[in-house]
């Protein structure tokens, strides 16, 4: 819409700034928002590096907080 080309389906996390500045508008559509499930995958049998192991542990411990802070709040728009 910024380019004047019409409608688009965008993830809220990617357009929050534009919404807060009233540069974009959400149009309510039946069946939206799209609810998805995210998964982490890795090769079976591959040994994780310390960094990837720490990242997985962080996500496991903080997932509820991350979802609440980064992926909720669409109702306000």
N, C-alpha and C positions, 0 to 999 in steps of 0.2 A: 504494500500500500504506500510505502514511502516513495516508490518510483511512480505511483499513480497507475499501477497495472491491475489493481483489483484485489481479490480475496486470496488468502493463503491460510494453511494450517501450520502453525508455528508452535514450538514448545514454549510454555510460559517463561521458563527460566531464561530463554534467549531474548525476550522482548519486554522484560520488566521495566527497564529504563524508559523505553518508548511509551509504555502505558502510563508510567508515573508523570511523564511530560505531556500526556494527552496527544502524542503524535500518532498513536495507533488506537484502535477501538476494537473490543471483542464483541462480535455479533453472536448472540445465543443461537445455537443450532441443536436440534434434537439429536441425541446420540454423542454429543461432545460435552465434556472433554473425553478424549480417548484415554482409557486406563491401560497401562502396560505393566509388564513384569520384566524386571531387569535381572540378568544373571551374569555371574563371573564364570569364565571358562578357562581352562588351561589344558595342555596336552597331558593325557593320562601317562603316568609314570615319570613325567619330567620333574626334576628336583627344583623346588622354588628357591630363588635367591633370598638372602636375608631381607632385602628391600621389598620384594614382592610378598614375602611372608609377613612383614610388618604392615604393609598396606592392607592385606587381607585381614589381619587382626584388627587394625584400625576400623575398617569398614564393618566388621562383625560387631565390634564394641560400640560404634557410634552410629549405626545405620538409622535408628529411630530419630536421633537428633538431626542427622543430615537430611532425612526426608522432611522432617518438620520445618527446618530452617530454609532449605533450598527448593523443595518441590511442593510445598503447600501454599495456601493463601490465594489460589486462583478464584475463590469465591468472592473476594473483594473487588474483582474486576467484572 
